[in-house]
């Protein structure tokens, strides 16, 4: 009786872990715009289980086994960035399954409220002047690879510096600025462009780059449109379009507190 209860608990844990793994895979694929690929893989796995384990179709099962082994390597190559992001997320301080967080004190500093105001004021001014801008605010996942694509600055966050960097005649105005640990780390950075077909066609390359960055990390990306002057935010694979400076400050405050 005791042994049966242990087996039952083990089976429940097994089912829960498989369900959690499928859910996390679904979230990653959804955020990266590859949900159809996830559904295709899920259908293939269900078919493989039916053929090999339930109906015991040996010849077809052997073919599916070969396809599975080759397909696994192909998926690793195809989704290497998403896999890298998955393991970075597991090791981050915000991960609920990080076993080491109990021995670490405090949360990672994003930036203080007084460092946030220059960003809001600069975005408000650039919005009025219709000056395009792209500002990436690092959260728990490190952005060293993005910083390396631009020019290293490591300066205090000031309104004048932000506006000067994105001034139309500035050599760094076309790239993205990265803010990390309460400092302007780099400017002129190149972001991964999202090819998600659900992005509205009227949004330009800045918005697609912002979406790509929000899908590849947990960073919050601020966009100021050069055409309309509107302020938008891309975060966790979602757009918050045409927001006011007050709304921008509110969202940044929430991100700091969380």
C-alpha positions as CSV (number, residue, x, y, z in Angstrom):
1,X,0.0,0.0,0.0
2,X,2.8,2.4,0.9
3,X,4.7,1.5,-2.3
4,X,1.6,2.1,-4.4
5,X,1.2,5.6,-2.8
6,X,4.8,6.4,-3.6
7,X,4.4,5.3,-7.2
8,X,1.3,7.4,-7.5
9,X,3.1,10.5,-6.2
10,X,6.0,9.8,-8.5
11,X,3.6,9.6,-11.5
12,X,2.0,12.9,-10.5
13,X,5.4,14.6,-10.3
14,X,6.3,13.1,-13.6
15,X,3.1,14.4,-15.3
16,X,3.6,17.9,-13.6
17,X,7.2,18.2,-14.9
18,X,6.2,17.2,-18.4
19,X,3.3,19.7,-18.4
20,X,5.6,22.4,-17.1
21,X,8.2,21.7,-19.7
22,X,5.6,21.8,-22.5
23,X,4.2,25.1,-21.1
24,X,7.7,26.7,-21.0
25,X,8.4,25.5,-24.5
26,X,5.1,26.9,-25.7
27,X,5.9,30.3,-24.0
28,X,9.3,30.5,-25.7
29,X,7.9,29.6,-29.1
30,X,5.0,32.1,-28.7
31,X,7.3,34.9,-27.7
32,X,9.7,34.3,-30.6
33,X,6.8,34.0,-33.1
34,X,7.4,30.3,-33.7
35,X,4.1,28.9,-32.3
36,X,3.3,27.1,-35.5
37,X,6.6,25.2,-35.3
38,X,5.8,24.3,-31.7
39,X,2.4,22.9,-32.7
40,X,4.1,21.0,-35.6
41,X,6.6,19.4,-33.2
42,X,3.8,18.5,-30.7
43,X,1.8,16.8,-33.4
44,X,4.9,14.9,-34.6
45,X,5.6,13.7,-31.0
46,X,2.0,12.6,-30.4
47,X,2.1,10.7,-33.7
48,X,5.4,9.1,-32.8
49,X,4.1,7.9,-29.5
50,X,1.0,6.5,-31.1
51,X,3.0,4.6,-33.8
52,X,5.9,3.4,-31.6
53,X,4.4,2.9,-28.2
54,X,0.7,2.2,-28.6
55,X,0.1,0.6,-32.0
56,X,3.6,-1.0,-32.1
57,X,4.1,-0.4,-35.8
58,X,7.8,-1.4,-36.0
59,X,8.7,-0.3,-39.5
60,X,7.0,3.1,-39.3
61,X,8.2,3.5,-35.8
62,X,11.8,2.9,-36.9
63,X,11.4,5.6,-39.6
64,X,10.0,8.0,-37.0
65,X,12.9,7.2,-34.6
66,X,15.4,8.2,-37.3
67,X,13.5,11.4,-38.1
68,X,13.4,12.3,-34.4
69,X,17.1,11.9,-33.9
70,X,18.0,13.9,-37.0
71,X,15.2,16.5,-36.3
72,X,16.5,17.1,-32.8
73,X,19.9,18.2,-34.2
74,X,18.1,20.4,-36.8
75,X,16.0,22.1,-34.1
76,X,19.0,22.8,-32.0
77,X,20.7,24.6,-34.9
78,X,17.5,26.4,-35.9
79,X,16.5,27.6,-32.5
80,X,19.9,28.0,-30.8
81,X,19.1,31.6,-29.8
82,X,15.8,30.5,-28.2
83,X,17.5,27.6,-26.4
84,X,20.2,30.0,-25.2
85,X,17.6,32.3,-23.9
86,X,15.8,29.5,-22.1
87,X,18.9,28.4,-20.1
88,X,19.8,32.1,-19.4
89,X,16.3,32.5,-18.0
90,X,16.7,29.4,-15.8
91,X,19.9,30.8,-14.4
92,X,18.6,34.3,-13.9
93,X,17.8,35.7,-10.4
94,X,14.1,36.1,-11.4
95,X,13.7,32.5,-12.2
96,X,11.5,30.7,-9.7
97,X,13.5,27.5,-10.1
98,X,16.9,29.0,-9.4
99,X,18.3,27.0,-6.5
100,X,20.9,29.6,-5.7
101,X,18.6,32.6,-5.2
102,X,18.2,31.6,-1.5
103,X,21.9,32.4,-0.9
104,X,21.9,35.7,-2.8
105,X,20.9,39.0,-1.2
106,X,18.6,41.5,-3.0
107,X,17.6,41.9,-6.6
108,X,19.6,43.1,-9.5
109,X,19.6,46.9,-9.7
110,X,17.9,48.1,-12.8
111,X,18.0,51.8,-12.1
112,X,16.7,54.1,-9.4
113,X,13.8,56.5,-9.8
114,X,16.0,59.6,-10.1
115,X,17.9,57.9,-13.0
116,X,14.5,57.1,-14.6
117,X,13.4,60.7,-14.9
118,X,16.1,61.8,-17.4
119,X,15.0,58.9,-19.7
120,X,11.4,60.0,-19.5
121,X,12.2,63.7,-20.1
122,X,14.5,62.9,-23.0
123,X,11.8,60.7,-24.6
124,X,9.2,63.4,-24.2
125,X,11.4,66.0,-25.8
126,X,12.4,63.7,-28.7
127,X,8.7,62.9,-29.2
128,X,7.9,66.6,-29.6
129,X,10.8,67.1,-32.1
130,X,10.1,63.8,-33.9
131,X,13.6,62.5,-33.2
132,X,13.8,58.7,-33.6
133,X,15.2,56.8,-30.6
134,X,15.7,53.2,-29.4
135,X,16.5,52.6,-25.8
136,X,17.1,49.1,-24.3
137,X,16.8,48.8,-20.5
138,X,18.5,45.6,-19.2
139,X,16.7,43.6,-16.6
140,X,17.9,40.2,-15.3
141,X,19.3,38.7,-18.6
142,X,22.7,40.1,-19.5
143,X,23.1,42.0,-22.8
144,X,26.9,41.7,-23.4
145,X,26.4,40.4,-26.9
146,X,24.3,43.5,-27.8
147,X,26.7,45.9,-26.1
148,X,29.6,44.5,-28.2
149,X,27.8,45.6,-31.4
150,X,27.9,49.3,-30.5
151,X,30.3,51.8,-28.9
152,X,31.0,51.4,-25.2
153,X,30.1,54.6,-23.2
154,X,29.6,53.8,-19.5
155,X,28.2,57.2,-18.6
156,X,25.7,58.6,-16.1
157,X,22.1,58.8,-17.3
158,X,21.4,62.4,-18.2
159,X,18.7,63.9,-20.4
160,X,21.2,65.9,-22.4
161,X,23.4,62.9,-23.2
162,X,20.5,60.8,-24.4
163,X,19.2,63.6,-26.6
164,X,22.7,64.3,-28.1
165,X,23.2,60.6,-28.9
166,X,19.9,60.4,-30.8
167,X,20.3,63.8,-32.5
168,X,19.9,63.3,-36.3
169,X,23.5,64.4,-37.1
170,X,25.0,62.1,-34.4
171,X,26.9,59.1,-35.7
172,X,25.2,56.9,-33.1
173,X,21.6,58.0,-33.7
174,X,20.7,55.0,-35.9
175,X,21.5,52.3,-33.4
176,X,20.1,51.4,-30.0
177,X,21.2,52.7,-26.6
178,X,21.7,50.1,-23.8
179,X,21.1,51.1,-20.2
180,X,22.4,48.6,-17.7
181,X,22.9,48.8,-13.9
182,X,21.8,52.4,-13.7
183,X,24.3,53.6,-16.4
184,X,24.3,54.2,-20.2
185,X,26.5,51.3,-21.1
186,X,26.6,51.6,-24.9
187,X,25.1,53.3,-28.0
188,X,24.8,52.6,-31.7
189,X,24.0,48.9,-30.9
190,X,22.5,46.5,-33.3
191,X,19.4,44.6,-32.2
192,X,17.9,41.4,-33.5
193,X,15.0,42.1,-35.9
194,X,11.8,40.2,-35.4
195,X,10.2,38.6,-38.4
196,X,6.9,38.0,-36.6
197,X,4.1,38.3,-39.2
198,X,1.7,39.6,-36.6
199,X,3.5,43.0,-36.3
200,X,1.5,45.7,-38.0
201,X,2.9,46.7,-41.3
202,X,2.8,50.4,-40.6
203,X,5.5,49.9,-37.9
204,X,9.0,50.5,-39.1
205,X,12.4,48.8,-38.5
206,X,12.9,50.4,-35.1
207,X,9.7,48.7,-33.8
208,X,10.7,45.4,-35.4
209,X,14.2,45.6,-33.8
210,X,12.5,46.5,-30.4
211,X,10.2,43.5,-30.7
212,X,13.1,41.2,-31.6
213,X,15.0,42.4,-28.5
214,X,12.0,41.9,-26.3
215,X,11.6,38.4,-27.6
216,X,15.3,37.5,-27.2
217,X,15.5,38.8,-23.6
218,X,13.5,40.3,-20.7
219,X,14.7,43.8,-21.5
220,X,12.2,46.7,-21.8
221,X,12.7,48.6,-25.1
222,X,11.6,52.2,-25.6
223,X,10.9,53.4,-29.1
224,X,10.4,57.0,-30.3
225,X,9.1,57.1,-33.8
226,X,10.9,59.4,-36.2
227,X,7.8,59.6,-38.5
228,X,5.1,60.3,-35.9
229,X,7.0,61.2,-32.7
230,X,4.9,58.6,-30.8
231,X,6.4,56.8,-27.8
232,X,6.0,53.0,-27.6
233,X,7.4,50.1,-25.5
234,X,8.2,46.5,-26.4
235,X,8.4,44.1,-23.5
236,X,8.1,40.4,-23.2
237,X,7.1,40.0,-26.9
238,X,4.3,42.6,-26.7
239,X,3.9,46.2,-27.9
240,X,2.5,49.1,-25.8
241,X,1.9,51.6,-28.6
242,X,1.4,55.4,-28.5
243,X,1.9,55.9,-24.8
244,X,2.2,59.2,-23.0
245,X,5.3,60.3,-21.1
246,X,3.3,59.8,-17.9
247,X,2.5,56.2,-18.9
248,X,6.1,55.6,-19.8
249,X,7.2,56.8,-16.3
250,X,4.5,54.5,-14.8
251,X,5.7,51.5,-16.7
252,X,9.3,52.1,-15.9
253,X,8.4,52.5,-12.2
254,X,6.6,49.2,-12.3
255,X,9.6,47.5,-13.9
256,X,12.0,48.9,-11.2
257,X,9.7,47.8,-8.3
258,X,9.3,44.3,-9.8
